[in-house]
Amino acid sequence: MVAVDCNGADLGPGEVAAGAALAAEQGVRVLLFGPAERLGELPPGVEVEDSPVSIAKASDPVKAARATPEASIVRAARAVSQGRAEALVCAGGTGAALAAGIFNIKRAPGIYRPALALSLPVPEHPVTLLDVGANADARREHLVQFAYMGAALASSVLGVERPRVGLLSNGEEAGRGSSLVLETHAALAERARDGGGGILEFVGNVEGDDVVAGRADVIVTDGFTGNVALKLIEGVSQTILDAIRGAARSSLRGRAGGLLLRGALGGFREEIDPETPGGAYLLGLRRLGVVPHGRFTRRGFAQAILRADRGVREDLVGATQRALEAADALKRSPVSAKPVSLPGS
């Protein structure tokens, strides 16, 4: 069962419900939280809990998640925490999904910060990028954990054996980058010398053009940089598609050529379509989350639900935790101070 928050989508909750219906046709059971009167007729396998209240556009999602227990995303996250569903899909804002997830599903033991990991639709070579928006500010230990989270995702879901992990920077040299990049590079390089926990291969710094060049299977960065990179990639992809479409329609010769290339270009469009991956995995919670883009159509929301279901079946949460344990990358609890005897006692 996948719990889905229907509120916040650009095309309305009915489009999310239509995506749930498509996922249900492929055998996934879905529990929808949204305004029941706007979700339409739904097939067997899709249940609805009327939840018209939305905090998707709240200016302070943390405060809203705490103060609005009746909000659809909060109720969906609570259903996952209670075991009524095994994964969460949120069609609204990332901030609301993250806050509701942390407050209700809770962080997994030893996790500093959850991260959003997206498998970029790079032709012939998917690349997992994280964090793509959960943490605008990050520390070295956060990025180290992100590296192992991403490796676990690439291994368990994408089937990549011993994923190559790169650190996004403005140069390949170990001495290039911000203070955060320099510190993280040193930490990952030290772990690589010790075998990387047997889970990943650290390939050092990678530059922006390497993100889509296949030099690494997983690329790690902070949420601010990752989100900017993601939006740039999506924008360029859409611009290319629009330019190809415009050229194919610009003349009789172009239309004839477009007809000849329709099959090949259709496959290419499918590969680079942002809806194909279904959204970003929210890693680091006790249960799995998936955050699709709010502008998705029903196809994208169906993909998000299917990805959540697959992540549950592949035990992505367990794989992530095992990877971090094997690498000794989990946060340690503070050691309690020993009792001290007072003078004269």
N, C-alpha and C positions, 0 to 999 in steps of 0.2 A: 504494500500500500504506500502510495506517495501522497503527501499532503501538499496542496497547492494553494497559494494565496493568489486570488484572481484580481485583486484591486491594484491599480497603478499602471496597468498596461496602456500604451498610447491608443490602441484600437478598442479599448474597453474590455470589461470582464467577459463579455460574450465570446470574444476572440480566444481568450485563454481557455474557456470552457470547450470551445470547438477543438482546440489542440488536445485537451484532455480526452475528448471523444475519439480522436485519431489514435492516441496512445492506447486507449482502452481496446480499440479494435485489434491491437497487437498483443493483447493479453495483460496489460498493466492495470491494476486496480488503483483508482484515484479518489482522493477525498478533497473536494473543493471547498474553499472558504471565500465567500463573496456574496454579493446581493442576489439572492435566489431568483428574483423576478427578472433579472437581466442575463441569466445563464442559459436560457432556452431549454429545449428538450434534450435530454442526455441519455445515452445508451446504458445497458447493464454494465456494471463494473465501475460506474462513476457515481459517487455519493456527494451530497451537498449539505453543508451546514451554513445556514443563512448568516452572513457576516458582512453587513453593508458598510461598517465603519472602516475607513482606510487612514493609514498614517504614511502612505508612500511618499507624499510631498511635504512631510513635516520638516520644518527648518531645523529642528533639533530632534533627530530620530531616537537618540538615546533617552531623552526626557519623555518623548511620546510613547516609546515602547514600555517605559515604566508606568506611565500614568494612564494608559489606555488598554486595559486588559481585554476589552471587547474588540479590539482591532483585529482585522482578518489575519495579518501576518503573525500577531502574537498568538492567536488561537491556533493557527496552523503549526507554529513552532511548539506550542504546548502539546498538541496532538502527537508530535514526534517524541517529545520528552516522556509522554505517558505511555508510549509503546503502541498507540493506535495506528501509527504510520511509521515507516522505517526511514524515510527521507523527506526533505523539505525542498519545495520549489517556490521561489518568490518572483512574481512578475512585476513587482514594484521597485522601490528604491533600494540600492545596495545598503545604505546606512540603516534602514529599517530592518532589512533581513539580517544584517550582522548583529544589531542590537537585540532583536528578538531571539536570535539563535544563541547568543552568549547568555542572556538572562534565563532562557528556558531550557535549551538543549545542553548548555554549558560547554566550556572548553574541555577537550580531552586531557587526561592527566599529563602534566609536564609540558604543555603547550604554552608558549609565550603569547602568541597572537594568531588567530585564524588568518588564512590567506585565500585570495581568490585566484584560482589556477585555470587558465583557458588553453585548450588545445587549438592553436591557430590553424586555420585551414590552408596550410601551405601545400601546393600541389606536390604529390609524391613523397612528401616528407613532413608530417605533422610536427609542430614544435610547441611544447608546453611552456607558456609564459606565466610567471607569477612573481610578485603579486600584481594584479591588474586593477586594484582599487580599494582594497580593504584597509590598508595602512599607508596613509600619506607620509608618515614619519616612521622610520624603522631603525633598529640597532643591529649590530653585527650578529648577535645571537639569533635574532629574528630571521635574518637572511640565511643563516646556516640551516635553521630548521626548514625554511622554505625550500632549500635545495633538496633536502631529503623527502619532503612532502611531494615535490614535483617529480622526483625520481620514482617514488612509489606509484604515483599516478601513471607515469609513462610506462612503467613496468607492468602493473596489474591490469590496466585498462587498455593501453595501446600495444602491449606485448613487446616493448623494447627491453632487451636484455642488457643489464648494466648501462643505463642511460648516461650519455655524455652531458655534463652540466656545465654551463657557462655563466659568467657573471657579467651583466650588461654594464659597459663602460664606454668612455670616449677614446679608447685605444687598447690594443691588444697587450701592450707591455704591462708587466706586473706593477710597475710604479706609476701607472696612469689612473686617474679617477679621483673622485671625492674621497674625503677621509673615511666615509662609510664603506666605499668600494675597496679602499686600501686595506682596511681592517678585515673586511669579509674575505678578501682574496687571501690574506695571510692565514686566516683561520681555516678556509677550505683547502688551501695548499698543504697545510700541516696535516689535516685529516687525510688528504690524498696520499701523502707519504706513508701514512699508517694503513693504507689500503682502502680508505673511504668507506669503511664499514662493510666492504664487499658488495655494496649496493650501487654505487655510482662511480663514474670517472670524471674528475674535475679537469676541464680543458682550459681553464683560465679565463681571462677577460675576453668578451666578444663585443663587437661594435654593432651599431644599428643595422648595417646591411647584412650582418651575420644572422639576424633574427629570422630572415626568410631564406637564408642561403644553405641551411642544413648543416652548419658547423657544429651545432649542439642540439640535443634532443630536448633539453630543458634549459631555459634561460631565467635567471633569478635577478630581481631588482626590487626596489621599494614600490609601494602602491601608487605614488604620485607619478614616477617615471614610467611605470608599467602601464598605467591608464593612458598617459599621453601617447606612448608608443602604440598601444592598441587602437586608439581612436585614429591615429595617423594611418595605420595599416588599413583599417576599415574604410577610411575616406579615400585613400588611393585606390583600393580595390573597386569601390563604387564608381569613382571617376573613370577608371579604365573600362569598366563595363558600359558606362554611359557613352564613352567615346566610341567604343566598338559598335554599339547599337546605332549611334548617330551616323557613323561612317557607312554602315550597312544600309541605311535608309536615305542617304544623301543623293543617290543617283540610281538610274536603272541598272548600271553595271554593278554598283554597290549592293543593290537588292539581290541581283543574281548571284553575286559572290556570297552574300549572307545566306541564301538558301543552300548553297553548296557546303557551307561551313557550319550550318545549323547544328548538326549532330556533335561535331567536335567542340564547338563553342558552348553548346549546352552542357557538355561534360565539364568544361573548364569553369563555367559559371557555377556549377554545382560544387566544385572543389573549393572555390574561394568565397562562396556565399557565407556571410557571418552567421546565418541561421543554421547552417549544417552542423556545427559542433553543439548547438543547443544551449550555449551559455557557459558560464564559468563554474567550476566546482568550488564550493566553499569548504575548505579543508581545515582541520584543527578542532572541530567540534566532536562531541561524543556520537553524533549521527551525521550522516552526509547531507549537504545542502547543494543546490544548483541555483544559480542566479542568471536567468536569461535577460537579454536586453529588453527594455520596456517597449521598444518599437517593433518587436518581432510580430510576425503573423502567426496564425494557428500552426503552421508547419514548424516554426521555430519553437513554439511552446510545447508541441508534441515531442520534438527532439529533446528538449530539456527534461521532460518527464521520463522519456525513454533512457536518457543518460543517467538520471538519478536511479532508476530501477536497475540499470546495468551496474552502476557503481555499488549498489547494495549487494547484488549477486556476486560481484567480484571482490567483495569485502574490502573496499578501498579504505575505509576508516581503519580497519585492522591492519592492512598492509602499511599504511602510513605510520601507525604506532609502532609496528615491528621494525620498520626501517629506522625510525628515530631511536628506538631502544638499542638496536644493533650498532648504531653509530655513536652511542652515548651522547646524543644531542638533545635529550629531554632536560627540561628545567629541573634542577634539584631543589627539594624543600630545604629551607634554612635549617641549619643544625641548631638544636636548642642548646642554650647555654647551661653549663652544669651549675647545680645549686652552690651558692657561696655562703659559708658560715659567717655570721656577724660576730664581731669581736665580743667576747664575754658570754657567748651563747653556749 
